[in-house]
Amino acid sequence: MAAHLQTLWMIALTVVLYLAARRMYLRWKHPLLNIVIVSSGALILIFVACGIAYGDYVPAGKIMTAPLGPATVGLAVPLYRYRILLRRHGAAIISGVAAGTLLSMLLAGMICKYAGLSWEIVVSMTPKGASIPFAVEIARAHGGIPALSAAFVAATGTSMAPIGAALLTWARVSDPVARGLALGTVAHAQGVALSLMENPHQAAMSGLAMILAGMFTAGLAAPVFRLFQGM
């Protein structure tokens, strides 16, 4: 019973910190107030101060991440709602996301390879541009470390969502289609979450980009890994 109460307490704490971080971001809209960074950082500080080990948090984490797959499927709702808009920009969407996905894979893999890291790290790092369900399976199928790949994906989304949004704003890119495609391609789920707070059209494009990036990553993984092995 004590273990169950601890799990419930950790879930409640995580939700409260997330809502507080979200409120801060919506109030000040500063890129450094990234919801995931702020809430995760606060949670880590609390755990360190209370002497709580990461292993104690694992059961709560598994419960909260269980809906990840169904939530990804739920992105079909905004896609259907804005299907006319998606058809209108079909060619630009496919070519843009495909180019962004390939460039992300090549850069990530080459950095790892020329840094002298092991093949497992190369395989785990390369699909970081896809969402976790895609990246984990790609890493597992090609000899990578699924848990490490998930960590790379989370780090990419956490860092690229605020940085990407800030760069787009700096470059005066205000079109929701362009912003959505860019954020969904480079920051997957967190890019979609950020887009949802900016514009519904942008969120639809961001969700589509995230899904397409996962599909392109899965399709390009085998030839990209063969390319790396030949280097």
Long-range contacts (C-beta under 8 A, 24 or more apart in sequence): 3-59, 6-56, 7-59, 7-60, 7-63, 8-60, 10-56, 10-57, 10-60, 11-60, 11-63, 11-64, 13-43, 13-46, 14-39, 14-43, 14-60, 14-64, 17-42, 17-43, 25-197, 26-197, 31-162, 31-163, 31-165, 31-166, 32-162, 34-158, 34-161, 34-162, 34-190, 35-193, 36-154, 36-157, 36-158, 36-161, 36-190, 37-158, 37-162, 40-158, 68-132, 68-133, 69-133, 72-131, 72-133, 72-189, 72-211, 75-192, 75-207, 75-208, 75-210, 75-211, 78-200, 78-203, 78-204, 78-207, 79-204, 79-207, 79-208, 79-211, 81-204, 82-200, 82-201, 82-204, 82-205, 85-177, 85-201, 85-204, 85-205, 86-204, 86-205, 86-208, 89-177, 89-205, 92-177, 92-181, 93-181, 93-205, 93-208, 93-209, 93-212, 94-212, 96-181, 96-185, 97-181, 97-184, 97-185, 97-209, 97-212, 97-213, 97-216, 98-212, 98-216, 100-129, 100-182, 100-185, 100-186, 100-213, 101-129, 101-130, 101-185, 101-212, 101-213, 101-216, 101-217, 101-220, 102-216, 102-220, 102-224, 104-128, 104-129, 104-185, 104-186, 105-129, 105-217, 105-220, 105-221, 105-224, 106-224, 109-224, 109-225, 109-228, 110-228, 113-228, 113-231, 119-143, 120-144, 120-145, 120-148, 121-145, 121-148, 122-225, 122-228, 123-149, 123-225, 124-148, 124-149, 124-152, 125-149, 125-152, 126-221, 126-224, 126-225, 126-228, 127-153, 127-217, 127-221, 128-152, 128-153, 128-155, 128-156, 129-156, 129-185, 129-186, 129-188, 129-213, 129-217, 130-188, 130-213, 130-214, 130-217, 130-218, 131-188, 131-189, 131-210, 131-213, 131-214, 132-189, 133-214, 134-214, 134-215, 134-217, 134-218, 135-214, 135-217, 137-218, 138-217, 138-218, 138-221, 141-221, 142-221, 142-222, 142-225, 153-188, 156-186, 156-187, 156-188, 157-187, 157-188, 157-189, 157-190, 157-191, 158-190, 160-186, 160-187, 160-190, 160-191, 161-187, 161-190, 161-191, 161-193, 161-194, 162-194, 164-191, 165-194, 176-201, 176-202, 176-205, 177-201, 177-202, 177-205, 179-205, 179-206, 180-204, 180-205, 180-206, 180-207, 180-208, 180-209, 181-205, 181-206, 181-208, 181-209, 182-209, 183-209, 184-208, 184-209, 184-210, 184-213, 185-209, 185-210, 185-213, 188-213, 188-214
